[in-house]
Amino acid sequence: MLSYILLTYLLCCIGWILYKFLIRKKLSSKSQRFALLSILLFSFAIPLFFVQNASPIALVSNDHSTPDTYILEESIFVDFCPIGEVLEACYQQAITSDEFCECDNISKDNLLVYQDQAFYNFLSWQESAFWKIMAGGAVVLFLLIVLNIGYLINLIRSSRVEKRNIEGKAFNILYPNKELSVASFKLLKPYIIWQKEMDGLSESETDAILSHEITHITQGDTWVKLMVSLMQILWFINPFYYFIKKELNHLSEYIADEVAVTKMGNAKEYASLLLKMKTNQKLAMAHAFSEKSILKDRIKHILAKQKKGNPMVNLLGISLIALLFCGISQTAYPLLDQQIDKLKIYQTLGEESVKTGRTTFCKKCMQKELEEACFE
């Protein structure tokens, strides 16, 4: 499990770097959003394929009469196999101790030695802290998601609802009891939060605002934000996740603004509308669960020349990213898994050393404990 999580962190990091330096400036807002969502999904899904298809690793034993006991790979014991004078000292200790192990013939190749190592101690501390942070973060984030959904449900129940047909589609216009920003979301039905003060706007301005909010609904921004929030449970301490999340929120607004500009027909007039609404904070357009205002960035984007999307380029780029992620996963997963197994062996030997007071052990006799530690 830990190997899988670390691999998702690695892919997320590589995906963000590719997006930041190779993809961002060459694609339209929609294509950028599609690329980022693909990177998130690939980071989660592709490692699962390698975890599920990871072949069992084998522990080579010198006892050829028991082939069924081959489970773990010999290479993961390299750090714990004594050599030279240490090996001779461990062997002498083993053959002179009456209760060392149950083997009829003690082999030097089966000896393992536990030595306190700062590197593995650091990894053990990191692992313990990692799982505690993950567990605490998961609980907090899950509660926040539930509270956000509960807030929206309560908002629907406490607001006056007006059904309106816009461009052939039915929408529920919410008039809340308290002043809220103009926003939109979709649970089972699409909702747009509105204010009576909006009646003072011109018809073209109203249509532009509605187009902006409807775009959030049609492109599924509420569900995307919910999905991305759920990913945070696994990536609570992944800094690149927060970069991607922020970028997705910006792109969501950029795409909605582009549709609104098309509806209004003039980018400068729409930018002026945003500034006018900013002077009255309660009218500021803000999609549900959005971050702090990004008005300055939105206006820059509105006034800039928009890039045109190319479906074939998008498909080619996403395919290349998927292939790259597969290659990285195929190479990195075994290495990560092997390092995690080494840590588990170190921890198991340490626990056994505390119990017995010994530092030398028989690999064959401890086989069951080592298997359980590596495959837990």
N, C-alpha and C positions, 0 to 999 in steps of 0.2 A: 504493500500500500504506500509506504513512504517513498519507495523508488518511483512509483507512478506519479505521486504528487510532485516530487522534485523534477521529474521529466516534464510535467506540464508547466512548471515554472520556467524551465529552460526554453521550451518552445514559445511560451508567451513572450519572453524576453527577446528572442530572435525575431519573432513575428513583428513586434513593435519596432525594432530597429530597421527591419526591411520596409515596413510601412513608412516610418519617419523619413528615411533617406532615399528610398527608391520609388515608393508608390504615391505618397501624399501629393506631390506637386504635379503629377502627370494625369491624374484621374479626376472625374467630376465628383461632386459631393456624394451622389448616390453610389457611385462605384467605390469611393473611399469607405463609405459605410458598409457596403457589401464585403469589401476586403477585410475590414476590421472584424466584422461578425464571423467571417470565415476563419480568420486567425484564431479567434476565441474558441470556436467549435472544433477546429482541427487540434488545438492545444489540448482539449479535453478528450476528444474521440480517438485520435491516432495512437496515443500511448496505450489506450485500452486494448487495441488490437495486439500489441506486442506483449502486454501483460498476460492476456488470455492465451496467446500462442507461445509463451515462453516454455521451452522444453525443460523438463526436470533436470537439475544439475546433479551430478553423481560424485559421491565421495569414494575415492579409490581405496580399497582396503587390501592389505597383504594377504588376508585370509580368503583364498579362492574357493573355499568350501562353502562360503555364505554369500553368493552373488546377490541375493535379495536385499542385502544390507547396503548396497551402493546407492547413496543418496546425494551427498554433497560433493562438489568438485574440489579436487586436491589443492588447487591454486589459492583458495580462500584461506588455507591454513598456513600459508607461507610465513606470515608475520608471527605465528605462534609456535613454529617448529624450531626447537633448539638446534644449534649447530656448534661444531668445534668443541671446545672445552666445556661449554655449557651443556652440550648434548651428553658428553661423557659423565658429567656430574649428575644430570637428571637420570641417566640410565642406572648409575650406581645406586641412586636413591630408590629407584623403582624396584630393582631386583633384591634390594636388602630390606624392603618394607614388606611385612607379612600381609598387610591389608591394602596394598597399592591398587590392585585390580583383580578381575576374575579370569584373566587370560592365562592359559597354560604356559605359553611362551611369550614373554614380553619383548616386543619388537621396538627397536629404536625409531623406526619409521612411524610408529603409532604414538610417539610421545608428543605431548603439547605442554608448553610452559606459559604460565601467566606472569607477566611483568607489567608493573604499573607504567602506563604510557600516557603522556600529556595529550597527545593527539586524540586518542580514543576517549580519554576522559572529557575532553572538550566536546567531541561529537555526542557523547552520551548526555552531557548537560544540554547541548543544543536540541537533541531529540526530545528530551523530557520537556524543555521549555516550549518547543514547537507544538507538541501535542496539547499542552495546557492552553497555549494561546489559541490554537485551532478550536478546542472545545469551548472555551469562553467566548471567542468571537462568533462561533456558530450559533450559540444560544442567543447572544445579543442581536445578531443580524436577523435571525429568524423572527425574534420578537418584534424588531423594527418593521420587517416586511408585513407581519400580521397586523401591526398597529396602523401602518400606512393603508393597507387594504380596508381595515376596519374604519379608518377615517373617511375614505371615499364612500363606503357603504352608508355611513352615518350622514355624510354630506348629501347623498342622493335622497335619503329619507327626510332630512330636515329642510330641503330646498323645495321651492315651487318649481314644478316640472312642466315645461311647455314643449309639446311635440311639434317639430318643424320639418318640412320637406325641403331639402336643399340640393339642387341639381339632381333631382330624382331619387335621392336617398333620405331615409328618415333618421333624424337626430333628436336627441333629448336635450333641450336647452334648460340648464339649471339656473335658477335665480336664488342664490343663497341668502339667508337672513343677515349675514354679516358681509362686510366688504372683502372680497377676495380678488386676486388677479384673474384676468381672463385666461382660461386654461382648457384642456381637453383630456379625456381619458376614455378607455373602453374596458369594461369588465365583461358582463354579458351583453350589454348594449352600449352604443356610443353616446357619450355625454360631452357637452360643451358648457363650461361655467361662464355665465354672462352677467352683466350688470346693467341696470336701467340707464346709467349714465352714458352707455354706449349709443343711446338714441340720438345723442348730439352730433355724432359723426355723420359724414356724408355717406351716400349709398355705396360709392366706390370704395371708401375706406372700410365700411362695414363688411363688404364682400371680400376685401383683401384679408381682413382679420379672420373671417370665417374660413376662408381658403387655407390660411395658415394652420388653424386649429384642426380642420378636417384632414389636412395632410398628416398631422400627427396621428390621427386615428387610423387613416387608411394604410399607413405604412407600419402600423402595429407598434408604435413607440411604447405604449404602456406595457405590453407583453415583453418587448425587448428589454425594457428597463427592469422588469421583474426577473427575467432570465439572467441578466447581467448581475443583478443584486444577489441572486442565489449562488452564482459563481463566486461571489466574494467570500462565501462560507469556506470554500477550499483555498481561495487566494487572499486570505485576510492579510497576510504579511508579504504579499507580492507587489512591489512598487509599480511594476509595469502594467499590472491590472488596472491600477488607478489612472495611469496615463491613457490607457485605451478607453476606460469608462468615461473620462472627461472628454476625450475626442469624440466619442459616440454621441454624447449629449450636445456638443457643439454642432456636429454634422446633422443631427436631428433638427436643430433650429435652422441651420443653413438651408436644408432641403425645403423645409416649410416656408422659409422666406422666399426662396426662388419661385415656388408656386404662387405665393402671394404677389410677387412682383409681376409675374406673367398675368395674373388676374387684374391687377391694377393698371398695368401697361406702362409704368414709369418707375424706374428704380429710385430716382431721387425723391419722388413724392412719397414712395413707401418708406424710405429712410427717414423722411421728415415726419411721417406718421408715427414711427417708432419713437422718435425724439419727443414728439408731442405727448405720446402716451407715457413716456418716462417721467414727464413733469407731474403726471398724476399717477402715483405708484399703484394705486388700486386698479388701474386699467392696464397695467403692463402685462403683455402676453407672457405666460410662463406655463409650460407643459407640466403636468403632474409629475412629482418627484424630481423636478429639474434642480440644477445647482444654482449658485448665485448668478446674478445677471451677467450676461456676456454681450451686452448691448454694443459696446465699442467694436468687438470682433464681428458681430453680425452686420453692422453698418458697413464696415470695411469690405466684408464679403459681398454684400448687396451691390456696392458701387464698383466692385472689381469685375473684370471680364470673366464670365463663367466658362468652364471647360465643358466640352461635349463628351458624352460617354460613348464608348465603343464596346458592345457586348462581346465581341471576339477577343479583344484585348483583355477584358475582365476575365473571361473564361480561361484564357491562356495563363494569365498571371496567377489565378487561384490554383490552377492545375500544377504550376511550377512550385508554388508554396506547399501544396499537399505532398508533392514528390520530395521536396527538401525536408519537410517534417518527418516523412517516412524514413528517409535516409538517416537523419539525425537520431530518430528514435531507435532504429535498428542498431546503430553504433553505441549510443549513450546508455540505453536501458540496461544491457548486460553489465556495463561498467558500474553504473549506479547500484544495481542489484548486488553485485559482488561486494562493493564497499559496505553496503548495508549489512550483508551477511557477515562480513568481517567484524563489524561493530557488534552484531548479535553474539558472535562467538566470544569476543572479548568480554562482553557483559556476562555471558554464561560462565566462562572460566573464572571471572572475578567473583561471582556469586558462590561458585563451588569452592573457591579459595577461602572465602570467609567462613563457609560451613566446616571445611575439613582442616583448615590451617596449612594446607599444602599448596605448592605452586606448580607441581608437576602432575600431569594427568594422562590417562590412556585414552586416546582418541576413539578406539573401538568400544571401550566400556561406556564412554560418554556419548555414544552415537545418538541415542534416543533424545537426550537433552539438547544436543546440538541441532538435530533435525527440527525439533519442536521450536527452538529459538529462531531458526532461519526461515521457517515456513509458517510462523504464527500470523 
